[in-house]
Amino acid sequence: MPPRAGEPGDSMSLSYRAFSLDAVGEPFKIRQMDLPGLKTGEVAVRLQAASLNHRDLWIQKGQYAGLKFPIVPGSDGAGTVEKIGFGVDAAWLGRKVVINPSLDWGPSQEAQGKDFRILGLPDPGTFAQFVKVPAANLAPMPAHLSFEEAASLPLAGTTAYRALFTRGRIAPGEKLLITGIGGGVALFLLRFGLAAKARVFVTSGSDEKLAKAMELGAEGGVNYKHEKWAESLLEKAGHFDCIIDSAGGPGFSNLCDLSRPGGRLVFFGATLGNPQEVPLRKVFWRQLNLLGTTMGSPQDFEAMIKFVAHTEIRPVIDGVYPFEQADEALRRMDAGGQFGKLVLRISE
Ligand SMILES: NC(=O)c1ccc[n+]([C@@H]2O[C@H](COP(=O)([O-])OP(=O)(O)OC[C@H]3O[C@@H](n4cnc5c(N)ncnc54)[C@H](OP(=O)(O)O)[C@@H]3O)[C@@H](O)[C@H]2O)c1
């Protein structure tokens, strides 16, 4: 009997619309593409929504390693499984799913292996009507979320989960500082930190964003644009058990001062570049733990999805844009105006 539509061996190719970035600094252009055949263990997901990460902006600006054009960007997506390759359980067909963008993480929980890649470069990403991924990278969509909310979850949620729990080992009652609260990952850190019963403090370059963070449950915060922000935070909150930062740059030294002796400082980004100096004497004398973290292992992703489903956490979304307006969404991210995730609606 010939295979039915969607089942392994169905060779009907799928023609679909996807964003393509053809050179550094260019806007994304919509192109018609054909989905290549599925390999064993792979699925094709019909995407309903995708979300932006700062990575997409770094790629467009040419500030990301390993650029190879043309690129179909996008690491985050949610949709339904349209086709399955050989070896994939037919129960996935038609299911609502979220996609883990960590490809080939490798066997170790400590760090990713040499084949690790993030969906959306070099592999074609989720700013498209279809994406091809290994079935092992799927998770059922948490039932309380819409497609737009689910699409906000994978990269930022996994990064936040690993930073806070796997690396930061946050415990109930501990004091947590999250810098730059307007960011996509930062707002998951706030939601997750509160759910873990930490006392959460934040920084932002905007008083309006600080006020919004308090509404969401942050205990206090300061504007990092004020000259003495670190001193004023210390006065307000005292020292922190755990600090999670993605800005880097000149604030690094302040973070060392804000940590309690023996505290944990977790870094997942360097939006402002490298610090001009690393105050090594403070690091060793105060027994500070500097912890790097990137994305997450399949276990981190799975644990994050379970945590979100169990706590019924909803991602903070800044705005939902029609598919065609990906560049408008990127411009908002570039201006730093967002509070939460920027989402593209791909189909109704
Ligand atoms: N290693 C990884 O796995 C990983 C994963 C995700 C992201 N990242 C990196 O982490 C960074 C954030 O990513 P994202 O996608 O969450 O970006 P995003 O949504 O664009 O957020 C960036 C945030 O950076 C904050 N910021 C800017 N200047 C700051 C400063 N001087 N001090 C403190 N915060 C400052 C802003 O906070 P306010 O608006 O509140 O001022 C802004 O909202 C990027 O560099 C990204 O490449 C790394």
The ligand as an SDF file (V2000), in Angstrom:
LIG
                    3D

 48 52  0  0  0  0  0  0  0  0999 V2000
   24.2940   32.0910   25.3820 N   0  0  0  0  0  0  0  0  0  0  0  0
   23.0470   31.8690   25.0310 C   0  0  0  0  0  0  0  0  0  0  0  0
   22.5870   30.7240   24.9550 O   0  0  0  0  0  0  0  0  0  0  0  0
   22.1440   33.0220   24.7750 C   0  0  0  0  0  0  0  0  0  0  0  0
   20.7720   32.8030   24.6400 C   0  0  0  0  0  0  0  0  0  0  0  0
   19.9340   33.8860   24.4610 C   0  0  0  0  0  0  0  0  0  0  0  0
   20.4720   35.1670   24.3930 C   0  0  0  0  0  0  0  0  0  0  0  0
   21.8090   35.3420   24.4770 N   0  0  0  0  0  0  0  0  0  0  0  0
   22.3910   36.7020   24.4530 C   0  0  0  0  0  0  0  0  0  0  0  0
   21.8540   37.3970   25.5750 O   0  0  0  0  0  0  0  0  0  0  0  0
   21.5740   38.7440   25.2270 C   0  0  0  0  0  0  0  0  0  0  0  0
   20.0950   39.0220   25.4490 C   0  0  0  0  0  0  0  0  0  0  0  0
   19.3510   38.2400   24.5180 O   0  0  0  0  0  0  0  0  0  0  0  0
   17.7630   38.4140   24.3380 P   0  0  0  0  0  0  0  0  0  0  0  0
   17.3620   37.6070   23.1500 O   0  0  0  0  0  0  0  0  0  0  0  0
   17.0900   38.2190   25.6490 O   0  0  0  0  0  0  0  0  0  0  0  0
   17.7560   39.9580   23.8830 O   0  0  0  0  0  0  0  0  0  0  0  0
   16.6750   41.0810   23.8740 P   0  0  0  0  0  0  0  0  0  0  0  0
   15.3130   40.5160   24.0460 O   0  0  0  0  0  0  0  0  0  0  0  0
   16.9640   41.9290   22.6860 O   0  0  0  0  0  0  0  0  0  0  0  0
   17.0890   41.8970   25.1990 O   0  0  0  0  0  0  0  0  0  0  0  0
   18.2640   42.6330   25.3140 C   0  0  0  0  0  0  0  0  0  0  0  0
   18.1830   43.3140   26.6270 C   0  0  0  0  0  0  0  0  0  0  0  0
   19.4920   43.7520   27.0070 O   0  0  0  0  0  0  0  0  0  0  0  0
   19.3210   44.6800   28.0410 C   0  0  0  0  0  0  0  0  0  0  0  0
   20.4190   45.6350   28.1300 N   0  0  0  0  0  0  0  0  0  0  0  0
   20.8480   46.4940   27.2070 C   0  0  0  0  0  0  0  0  0  0  0  0
   21.8280   47.2720   27.7230 N   0  0  0  0  0  0  0  0  0  0  0  0
   22.0210   46.8400   29.0150 C   0  0  0  0  0  0  0  0  0  0  0  0
   22.8790   47.2520   30.0720 C   0  0  0  0  0  0  0  0  0  0  0  0
   23.7330   48.2730   29.9400 N   0  0  0  0  0  0  0  0  0  0  0  0
   22.8140   46.5830   31.2500 N   0  0  0  0  0  0  0  0  0  0  0  0
   21.9340   45.5840   31.4270 C   0  0  0  0  0  0  0  0  0  0  0  0
   21.0860   45.1750   30.4480 N   0  0  0  0  0  0  0  0  0  0  0  0
   21.1320   45.8000   29.2650 C   0  0  0  0  0  0  0  0  0  0  0  0
   18.0440   45.4450   27.7090 C   0  0  0  0  0  0  0  0  0  0  0  0
   17.2930   45.5230   28.9170 O   0  0  0  0  0  0  0  0  0  0  0  0
   16.3330   46.7620   29.2240 P   0  0  0  0  0  0  0  0  0  0  0  0
   15.4850   46.9280   27.9930 O   0  0  0  0  0  0  0  0  0  0  0  0
   15.5540   46.3690   30.4220 O   0  0  0  0  0  0  0  0  0  0  0  0
   17.1930   47.9700   29.4790 O   0  0  0  0  0  0  0  0  0  0  0  0
   17.3770   44.5980   26.6150 C   0  0  0  0  0  0  0  0  0  0  0  0
   16.0300   44.3590   26.8540 O   0  0  0  0  0  0  0  0  0  0  0  0
   22.0570   38.9170   23.7950 C   0  0  0  0  0  0  0  0  0  0  0  0
   23.3800   39.3740   23.8230 O   0  0  0  0  0  0  0  0  0  0  0  0
   21.9980   37.5090   23.2270 C   0  0  0  0  0  0  0  0  0  0  0  0
   22.8570   37.3190   22.1420 O   0  0  0  0  0  0  0  0  0  0  0  0
   22.6500   34.3070   24.6840 C   0  0  0  0  0  0  0  0  0  0  0  0
  1  2  1  0
  2  3  2  0
  2  4  1  0
  4  5  1  0
  4 48  2  0
  5  6  2  0
  6  7  1  0
  7  8  2  0
  8  9  1  0
  8 48  1  0
  9 10  1  0
  9 46  1  0
 10 11  1  0
 11 12  1  0
 11 44  1  0
 12 13  1  0
 13 14  1  0
 14 15  2  0
 14 16  1  0
 14 17  1  0
 17 18  1  0
 18 19  2  0
 18 20  1  0
 18 21  1  0
 21 22  1  0
 22 23  1  0
 23 24  1  0
 23 42  1  0
 24 25  1  0
 25 26  1  0
 25 36  1  0
 26 27  1  0
 26 35  1  0
 27 28  2  0
 28 29  1  0
 29 30  1  0
 29 35  2  0
 30 31  1  0
 30 32  2  0
 32 33  1  0
 33 34  2  0
 34 35  1  0
 36 37  1  0
 36 42  1  0
 37 38  1  0
 38 39  2  0
 38 40  1  0
 38 41  1  0
 42 43  1  0
 44 45  1  0
 44 46  1  0
 46 47  1  0
M  CHG  2   8   1  16  -1
M  END
$$$$
